[in-house]
Amino acid sequence: MSGTHGTTTTSGSRVERTPPEQTAVTGSSDSRPWAVAAVAATVRSLLPHDGVITDHARLRTYECDGLAHYRVVPALVVLPETAEQLAAVVGACARERVPFVARGSGTGLSGGALPRADGVLVVTSRMRTVQQVRWRDQRAVVQPGVINLEVTRVAAPHGYYYAPDPSSQQICSIGGNVAENSGGAHCLKYGFTTNHVLGVELVTPGGERVEVGGLAPDAPGYDLLGTIVGSEGTLGVATAVTVRLVRAPEEVRTVLAGFASTDDAGAATSAIIGAGVLPAAIEMMDALAIEAAEAAVHCDYPAGAGAILLVELDGPASEVAHEFEAVTQHCRAHGAFEVRVATDAVERSLIWKGRKSAFAAVGRISPDYIVQDGVIPRTSLPEVLRAIADLSATSGVRVANVFHAGDGNLHPLVLFDESLPGQGEEAEKVSGAILDLCIAAGGSITGEHGVGIDKSAYMPRMFNDDDLDTMQMVRCAFDPDNISNPGKIFPTPRLCGEVPGKHKGAHPLSDAGVAEVF
Ligand SMILES: Cc1cc2nc3c(=O)[nH]c(=O)nc-3n(C[C@H](O)[C@H](O)[C@H](O)COP(=O)(O)OP(=O)(O)OC[C@H]3O[C@@H](n4cnc5c(N)ncnc54)[C@H](O)[C@@H]3O)c2cc1C
């Protein structure tokens, strides 16, 4: 794969790319086409009739996730309703060595839920029960298909909410959030999914049901829970998740500040946090992103701004009042020419509307775009944003920036027109170069969207062979047969049971059928 990143939406023709070649699983249905049929026969006897899909037209519904330019039609789709059914499906896959991919709502932006043509897609959308809510412990136990926002809906009447809030929270699932360690605007203060998950019930790639963590805050032994969160479906399928509930704040105040440049807005961000103020969110949008949002939703952002900051404060009323003074002072000290505060819920939601619709809004000013996802230390924001602007100027490829400034989580939107020869390739080059900038600044190739299939080729830019081999050994401990979402995260197949080291081409032991590929 040569570096197509993030989702590409098109208002015109659909952009499709050939996915990187799917890694064969030794002894898998690649070489035994009847294996999927055997799995289908087993699961048909366990699941309701409409929970097993083999019809090609219906299978196509599941051919991609939010990264729509990679498409693969799965051999079989199953929709279990219980953990027992899900374990039976995975157990059947394990017996037949058929690869499987878990899917929640399919909103992922790195192709993590891209199916296998020779495998089973295990969809959790019928597992949407909030199984337990323990108000006094501030915990809830939910099935993996429960929608992120639903947890807050259930908790709100009792004065609680679920803090991680990806912009897709109205549709993405808790299981997908756990697999991606998803973030969101309010993760600056409250942390990512990993900080809000206390336990996971997992079906291992062998089909066994295990519990890791639980209602108690700490468990002895190795931190397997931390390993599972963010593992992108490669260590098994979550069938229940214990999440932390957070008390709803007494007051929320949303501030909008207009700056001449991203440099000024970045400096204000560093000053606010450097002064010991920790807002619930600090989001930044540059001029191009503002232009797109205005065209789409008329959010009335400060006219002529080169950048805006959207700062949300929450907590006890007296603390919020004090922090509000500090935020306005630091914004003005760093060149804000306009500072507004939302006076009611309607104004607050209009301020957020511009930010939350920015990705889609960019479709109004460009026929195609790539949503990039990288993270950098917050203090590097001005220099990295300048470097992105330089890249844009020299290549002629426009880049709009809309991102979580408080935690350095970047989402550059690389604009292009697929119908113009060479523009798509040029956009991909710029997109890849932005990831290099992130790495050079001490950041990472993904902030919150995962590696999936899309960025697996970039892993060697961050990690050496020893690093990758060590990660593979962890994976192999859970999944020696390489059937749980194979082909994701890692750039090249490696061999299980070997000492880590460099491997080139097909391994002779693999060819001879005496070692498993992982
Ligand atoms: C408009 C838009 C805005 C977005 N905004 C954000 C944002 O602000 N922050 C952010 O972090 N992300 C964001 N995302 C990305 C996406 O919503 C998240 O990655 C989300 O967590 C995916 O959840 P899902 O249920 O759709 O998972 P899917 O796309 O179905 O799957 C994602 C990954 O999780 C695995 N998986 C799914 N369910 C399970 C399970 N039960 N057990 C084990 N593995 C499983 C899959 O195999 C795959 O690797 C956005 C996406 C869109 C389209």
Ligand as a Chemical Component Dictionary entry (heavy atoms), coordinates in Angstrom:
data_LIG
# 
_chem_comp.id                   LIG 
_chem_comp.type                 NON-POLYMER 
_chem_comp.pdbx_formal_charge   0 
_chem_comp.three_letter_code    LIG 
# 
loop_
_chem_comp_atom.comp_id 
_chem_comp_atom.atom_id 
_chem_comp_atom.alt_atom_id 
_chem_comp_atom.type_symbol 
_chem_comp_atom.charge 
_chem_comp_atom.model_Cartn_x 
_chem_comp_atom.model_Cartn_y 
_chem_comp_atom.model_Cartn_z 
_chem_comp_atom.pdbx_ordinal 
LIG C1  C1  C 0 -17.866 11.452 11.105 1  
LIG C2  C2  C 0 -16.916 10.674 11.979 2  
LIG C3  C3  C 0 -16.362 11.282 13.085 3  
LIG C4  C4  C 0 -15.474 10.567 13.892 4  
LIG N1  N1  N 0 -14.950 11.194 14.999 5  
LIG C5  C5  C 0 -14.112 10.529 15.796 6  
LIG C6  C6  C 0 -13.558 11.164 16.950 7  
LIG O1  O1  O 0 -13.845 12.322 17.253 8  
LIG N2  N2  N 0 -12.713 10.441 17.710 9  
LIG C7  C7  C 0 -12.395 9.140  17.420 10 
LIG O2  O2  O 0 -11.626 8.541  18.160 11 
LIG N3  N3  N 0 -12.908 8.518  16.339 12 
LIG C8  C8  C 0 -13.758 9.165  15.526 13 
LIG N4  N4  N 0 -14.282 8.536  14.421 14 
LIG C9  C9  C 0 -13.867 7.150  14.090 15 
LIG C10 C10 C 0 -14.827 6.030  14.601 16 
LIG O3  O3  O 0 -16.129 6.513  14.847 17 
LIG C11 C11 C 0 -14.259 5.400  15.875 18 
LIG O4  O4  O 0 -13.047 4.743  15.575 19 
LIG C12 C12 C 0 -15.210 4.373  16.536 20 
LIG O5  O5  O 0 -14.662 3.919  17.753 21 
LIG C13 C13 C 0 -15.509 3.169  15.677 22 
LIG O6  O6  O 0 -16.596 2.483  16.279 23 
LIG P1  P1  P 0 -17.467 1.452  15.420 24 
LIG O7  O7  O 0 -18.471 0.846  16.310 25 
LIG O8  O8  O 0 -18.009 2.127  14.217 26 
LIG O9  O9  O 0 -16.338 0.407  15.048 27 
LIG P2  P2  P 0 -16.059 -0.327 13.655 28 
LIG O10 O10 O 0 -15.710 0.660  12.586 29 
LIG O11 O11 O 0 -17.146 -1.268 13.367 30 
LIG O12 O12 O 0 -14.742 -1.127 14.056 31 
LIG C14 C14 C 0 -13.576 -0.441 14.410 32 
LIG C15 C15 C 0 -12.529 -1.445 14.893 33 
LIG O13 O13 O 0 -12.987 -2.051 16.074 34 
LIG C16 C16 C 0 -13.022 -3.466 15.953 35 
LIG N5  N5  N 0 -14.180 -3.912 16.741 36 
LIG C17 C17 C 0 -15.462 -3.500 16.620 37 
LIG N6  N6  N 0 -16.218 -4.085 17.551 38 
LIG C18 C18 C 0 -15.411 -4.876 18.282 39 
LIG C19 C19 C 0 -15.599 -5.749 19.385 40 
LIG N7  N7  N 0 -16.804 -5.943 19.945 41 
LIG N8  N8  N 0 -14.528 -6.413 19.877 42 
LIG C20 C20 C 0 -13.297 -6.256 19.339 43 
LIG N9  N9  N 0 -13.058 -5.444 18.283 44 
LIG C21 C21 C 0 -14.104 -4.765 17.771 45 
LIG C22 C22 C 0 -13.118 -3.714 14.466 46 
LIG O14 O14 O 0 -12.587 -4.986 14.117 47 
LIG C23 C23 C 0 -12.266 -2.581 13.922 48 
LIG O15 O15 O 0 -10.905 -2.926 13.985 49 
LIG C24 C24 C 0 -15.161 9.219  13.588 50 
LIG C25 C25 C 0 -15.751 8.602  12.473 51 
LIG C26 C26 C 0 -16.606 9.320  11.677 52 
LIG C27 C27 C 0 -17.212 8.623  10.493 53 
# 
loop_
_chem_comp_bond.comp_id 
_chem_comp_bond.atom_id_1 
_chem_comp_bond.atom_id_2 
_chem_comp_bond.value_order 
_chem_comp_bond.pdbx_ordinal 
LIG C1  C2  SING 1  
LIG C2  C3  SING 2  
LIG C2  C26 DOUB 3  
LIG C3  C4  DOUB 4  
LIG C4  N1  SING 5  
LIG C4  C24 SING 6  
LIG N1  C5  DOUB 7  
LIG C5  C6  SING 8  
LIG C5  C8  SING 9  
LIG C6  O1  DOUB 10 
LIG C6  N2  SING 11 
LIG N2  C7  SING 12 
LIG C7  O2  DOUB 13 
LIG C7  N3  SING 14 
LIG N3  C8  DOUB 15 
LIG C8  N4  SING 16 
LIG N4  C9  SING 17 
LIG N4  C24 SING 18 
LIG C9  C10 SING 19 
LIG C10 O3  SING 20 
LIG C10 C11 SING 21 
LIG C11 O4  SING 22 
LIG C11 C12 SING 23 
LIG C12 O5  SING 24 
LIG C12 C13 SING 25 
LIG C13 O6  SING 26 
LIG O6  P1  SING 27 
LIG P1  O7  DOUB 28 
LIG P1  O8  SING 29 
LIG P1  O9  SING 30 
LIG O9  P2  SING 31 
LIG P2  O10 DOUB 32 
LIG P2  O11 SING 33 
LIG P2  O12 SING 34 
LIG O12 C14 SING 35 
LIG C14 C15 SING 36 
LIG C15 O13 SING 37 
LIG C15 C23 SING 38 
LIG O13 C16 SING 39 
LIG C16 N5  SING 40 
LIG C16 C22 SING 41 
LIG N5  C17 SING 42 
LIG N5  C21 SING 43 
LIG C17 N6  DOUB 44 
LIG N6  C18 SING 45 
LIG C18 C19 SING 46 
LIG C18 C21 DOUB 47 
LIG C19 N7  SING 48 
LIG C19 N8  DOUB 49 
LIG N8  C20 SING 50 
LIG C20 N9  DOUB 51 
LIG N9  C21 SING 52 
LIG C22 O14 SING 53 
LIG C22 C23 SING 54 
LIG C23 O15 SING 55 
LIG C24 C25 DOUB 56 
LIG C25 C26 SING 57 
LIG C26 C27 SING 58 
# 
